Amino acid sequence: MLIGAGFAARIADLETKRVVTRAEETSPYVSMPGEADTVPSRGLVLRVS
């Protein structure tokens, strides 16, 4: 998925530049079980430096 890949690349860039650090990240989960076309979600908490 392009949006997810772009998001991941941007977060990695910010981590490399030490602008943010990962405070917490969830495993993938289904946020809307039973709904058609649901894609796995993930929670991400970032600490801004």
Phi and psi in radians as a Rosetta constraint file:
Dihedral C 1 N 2 CA 2 C 2 CIRCULARHARMONIC -1.144 0.35
Dihedral N 2 CA 2 C 2 N 3 CIRCULARHARMONIC -0.705 0.35
Dihedral C 2 N 3 CA 3 C 3 CIRCULARHARMONIC -1.092 0.35
Dihedral N 3 CA 3 C 3 N 4 CIRCULARHARMONIC -0.822 0.35
Dihedral C 3 N 4 CA 4 C 4 CIRCULARHARMONIC -1.095 0.35
Dihedral N 4 CA 4 C 4 N 5 CIRCULARHARMONIC -0.724 0.35
Dihedral C 4 N 5 CA 5 C 5 CIRCULARHARMONIC -1.142 0.35
Dihedral N 5 CA 5 C 5 N 6 CIRCULARHARMONIC -0.718 0.35
Dihedral C 5 N 6 CA 6 C 6 CIRCULARHARMONIC -1.129 0.35
Dihedral N 6 CA 6 C 6 N 7 CIRCULARHARMONIC -0.701 0.35
Dihedral C 6 N 7 CA 7 C 7 CIRCULARHARMONIC -1.124 0.35
Dihedral N 7 CA 7 C 7 N 8 CIRCULARHARMONIC -0.817 0.35
Dihedral C 7 N 8 CA 8 C 8 CIRCULARHARMONIC -1.069 0.35
Dihedral N 8 CA 8 C 8 N 9 CIRCULARHARMONIC -0.720 0.35
Dihedral C 8 N 9 CA 9 C 9 CIRCULARHARMONIC -1.130 0.35
Dihedral N 9 CA 9 C 9 N 10 CIRCULARHARMONIC -0.701 0.35
Dihedral C 9 N 10 CA 10 C 10 CIRCULARHARMONIC -1.159 0.35
Dihedral N 10 CA 10 C 10 N 11 CIRCULARHARMONIC -0.747 0.35
Dihedral C 10 N 11 CA 11 C 11 CIRCULARHARMONIC -1.106 0.35
Dihedral N 11 CA 11 C 11 N 12 CIRCULARHARMONIC -0.761 0.35
Dihedral C 11 N 12 CA 12 C 12 CIRCULARHARMONIC -1.052 0.35
Dihedral N 12 CA 12 C 12 N 13 CIRCULARHARMONIC -0.709 0.35
Dihedral C 12 N 13 CA 13 C 13 CIRCULARHARMONIC -1.096 0.35
Dihedral N 13 CA 13 C 13 N 14 CIRCULARHARMONIC -0.787 0.35
Dihedral C 13 N 14 CA 14 C 14 CIRCULARHARMONIC -1.138 0.35
Dihedral N 14 CA 14 C 14 N 15 CIRCULARHARMONIC -0.619 0.35
Dihedral C 14 N 15 CA 15 C 15 CIRCULARHARMONIC -1.164 0.35
Dihedral N 15 CA 15 C 15 N 16 CIRCULARHARMONIC -0.748 0.35
Dihedral C 15 N 16 CA 16 C 16 CIRCULARHARMONIC -1.068 0.35
Dihedral N 16 CA 16 C 16 N 17 CIRCULARHARMONIC -0.681 0.35
Dihedral C 16 N 17 CA 17 C 17 CIRCULARHARMONIC -1.401 0.35
Dihedral N 17 CA 17 C 17 N 18 CIRCULARHARMONIC -0.016 0.35
Dihedral C 17 N 18 CA 18 C 18 CIRCULARHARMONIC 1.046 0.35
Dihedral N 18 CA 18 C 18 N 19 CIRCULARHARMONIC 0.558 0.35
Dihedral C 18 N 19 CA 19 C 19 CIRCULARHARMONIC -1.429 0.35
Dihedral N 19 CA 19 C 19 N 20 CIRCULARHARMONIC -0.633 0.35
Dihedral C 19 N 20 CA 20 C 20 CIRCULARHARMONIC -2.359 0.35
Dihedral N 20 CA 20 C 20 N 21 CIRCULARHARMONIC 2.760 0.35
Dihedral C 20 N 21 CA 21 C 21 CIRCULARHARMONIC -2.284 0.35
Dihedral N 21 CA 21 C 21 N 22 CIRCULARHARMONIC 2.625 0.35
Dihedral C 21 N 22 CA 22 C 22 CIRCULARHARMONIC -1.348 0.35
Dihedral N 22 CA 22 C 22 N 23 CIRCULARHARMONIC 2.144 0.35
Dihedral C 22 N 23 CA 23 C 23 CIRCULARHARMONIC -1.595 0.35
Dihedral N 23 CA 23 C 23 N 24 CIRCULARHARMONIC -0.634 0.35
Dihedral C 23 N 24 CA 24 C 24 CIRCULARHARMONIC -2.837 0.35
Dihedral N 24 CA 24 C 24 N 25 CIRCULARHARMONIC 2.581 0.35
Dihedral C 24 N 25 CA 25 C 25 CIRCULARHARMONIC -2.567 0.35
Dihedral N 25 CA 25 C 25 N 26 CIRCULARHARMONIC 2.315 0.35
Dihedral C 25 N 26 CA 26 C 26 CIRCULARHARMONIC -1.521 0.35
Dihedral N 26 CA 26 C 26 N 27 CIRCULARHARMONIC 2.853 0.35
Dihedral C 26 N 27 CA 27 C 27 CIRCULARHARMONIC -1.290 0.35
Dihedral N 27 CA 27 C 27 N 28 CIRCULARHARMONIC 2.766 0.35
Dihedral C 27 N 28 CA 28 C 28 CIRCULARHARMONIC -1.027 0.35
Dihedral N 28 CA 28 C 28 N 29 CIRCULARHARMONIC 2.479 0.35
Dihedral C 28 N 29 CA 29 C 29 CIRCULARHARMONIC -2.548 0.35
Dihedral N 29 CA 29 C 29 N 30 CIRCULARHARMONIC 2.786 0.35
Dihedral C 29 N 30 CA 30 C 30 CIRCULARHARMONIC -1.595 0.35
Dihedral N 30 CA 30 C 30 N 31 CIRCULARHARMONIC 1.967 0.35
Dihedral C 30 N 31 CA 31 C 31 CIRCULARHARMONIC -1.408 0.35
Dihedral N 31 CA 31 C 31 N 32 CIRCULARHARMONIC -0.390 0.35
Dihedral C 31 N 32 CA 32 C 32 CIRCULARHARMONIC -2.273 0.35
Dihedral N 32 CA 32 C 32 N 33 CIRCULARHARMONIC 1.207 0.35
Dihedral C 32 N 33 CA 33 C 33 CIRCULARHARMONIC -1.031 0.35
Dihedral N 33 CA 33 C 33 N 34 CIRCULARHARMONIC 2.443 0.35
Dihedral C 33 N 34 CA 34 C 34 CIRCULARHARMONIC 1.554 0.35
Dihedral N 34 CA 34 C 34 N 35 CIRCULARHARMONIC -0.189 0.35
Dihedral C 34 N 35 CA 35 C 35 CIRCULARHARMONIC -1.568 0.35
Dihedral N 35 CA 35 C 35 N 36 CIRCULARHARMONIC 2.424 0.35
Dihedral C 35 N 36 CA 36 C 36 CIRCULARHARMONIC -1.179 0.35
Dihedral N 36 CA 36 C 36 N 37 CIRCULARHARMONIC 2.589 0.35
Dihedral C 36 N 37 CA 37 C 37 CIRCULARHARMONIC 1.102 0.35
Dihedral N 37 CA 37 C 37 N 38 CIRCULARHARMONIC 0.456 0.35
Dihedral C 37 N 38 CA 38 C 38 CIRCULARHARMONIC -1.397 0.35
Dihedral N 38 CA 38 C 38 N 39 CIRCULARHARMONIC 2.323 0.35
Dihedral C 38 N 39 CA 39 C 39 CIRCULARHARMONIC -1.870 0.35
Dihedral N 39 CA 39 C 39 N 40 CIRCULARHARMONIC 2.653 0.35
Dihedral C 39 N 40 CA 40 C 40 CIRCULARHARMONIC -1.033 0.35
Dihedral N 40 CA 40 C 40 N 41 CIRCULARHARMONIC 2.493 0.35
Dihedral C 40 N 41 CA 41 C 41 CIRCULARHARMONIC -1.925 0.35
Dihedral N 41 CA 41 C 41 N 42 CIRCULARHARMONIC 2.926 0.35
Dihedral C 41 N 42 CA 42 C 42 CIRCULARHARMONIC -2.624 0.35
Dihedral N 42 CA 42 C 42 N 43 CIRCULARHARMONIC 2.430 0.35
Dihedral C 42 N 43 CA 43 C 43 CIRCULARHARMONIC -1.695 0.35
Dihedral N 43 CA 43 C 43 N 44 CIRCULARHARMONIC 2.420 0.35
Dihedral C 43 N 44 CA 44 C 44 CIRCULARHARMONIC -2.381 0.35
Dihedral N 44 CA 44 C 44 N 45 CIRCULARHARMONIC 2.194 0.35
Dihedral C 44 N 45 CA 45 C 45 CIRCULARHARMONIC -1.958 0.35
Dihedral N 45 CA 45 C 45 N 46 CIRCULARHARMONIC 2.182 0.35
Dihedral C 45 N 46 CA 46 C 46 CIRCULARHARMONIC -1.985 0.35
Dihedral N 46 CA 46 C 46 N 47 CIRCULARHARMONIC 2.470 0.35
Dihedral C 46 N 47 CA 47 C 47 CIRCULARHARMONIC -1.803 0.35
Dihedral N 47 CA 47 C 47 N 48 CIRCULARHARMONIC 2.149 0.35
Dihedral C 47 N 48 CA 48 C 48 CIRCULARHARMONIC -1.486 0.35
Dihedral N 48 CA 48 C 48 N 49 CIRCULARHARMONIC 2.278 0.35
